[in-house]
C-alpha cells in the first residue's frame, strides 16, 4: 500500500467517525428535546390538577 492510498483511507475513516459523532449528537439533542417537552406537559398537567384541587377545596368550604 502506498502512502497516498493510506492517507486517503485515513481521511475516509475520519470522515465516517465525524459523521457518526454528528448523528449521535443529533440523537442526543432529539432525546433532550423530547424529554423537555414531556416535562413541560407533566408540569402543565400538575398545574391543572392543583388548580382543580384548589377549586374543589374552595367549593367544599363555601369560599366560592
C-alpha positions in Angstrom: 0.0 0.0 0.0 1.5 3.4 -0.9 1.3 6.5 1.2 -1.3 8.2 -1.0 -3.6 5.3 -0.5 -3.0 5.2 3.2 -3.8 8.9 3.7 -7.0 8.5 1.6 -8.1 5.7 3.8 -7.3 7.7 6.9 -9.4 10.5 5.5 -12.3 8.2 4.9 -12.1 6.8 8.4 -12.0 10.3 9.9 -15.0 11.4 7.8 -17.0 8.4 8.9 -16.1 9.0 12.6 -17.2 12.6 12.3 -20.5 11.7 10.7 -21.1 9.1 13.4 -20.4 11.6 16.1 -22.7 14.1 14.4 -25.5 11.6 14.2 -25.1 10.7 17.9 -25.2 14.4 18.8 -28.4 14.8 16.8 -30.0 11.8 18.5 -28.9 13.2 21.9 -30.4 16.5 21.0 -33.6 15.0 20.0 -33.8 12.9 23.1 -33.2 16.0 25.2 -35.8 17.9 23.3 -38.5 15.3 23.8 -37.6 14.9 27.5 -38.0 18.7 27.8 -41.4 18.5 26.1 -42.7 15.7 28.2 -41.5 17.6 31.4 -43.4 20.7 30.2 -46.5 18.5 29.6 -46.2 16.9 33.0 -45.8 20.3 34.6 -48.9 21.6 32.8 -51.0 18.6 33.9 -49.8 19.0 37.5 -50.7 22.7 37.4 -54.2 21.9 36.2 -54.7 19.2 38.8 -53.5 21.6 41.5 -55.9 24.2 40.2 -58.7 21.6 40.2 -57.9 20.6 43.8 -57.8 24.2 45.0 -61.2 24.8 43.3 -62.6 21.7 45.0 -61.5 22.9 48.4 -63.0 26.3 47.8 -66.3 24.8 46.7 -66.3 22.4 49.7 -65.6 25.2 52.1 -68.1 27.5 50.5 -65.5 30.1 49.6 -66.8 30.4 46.1 
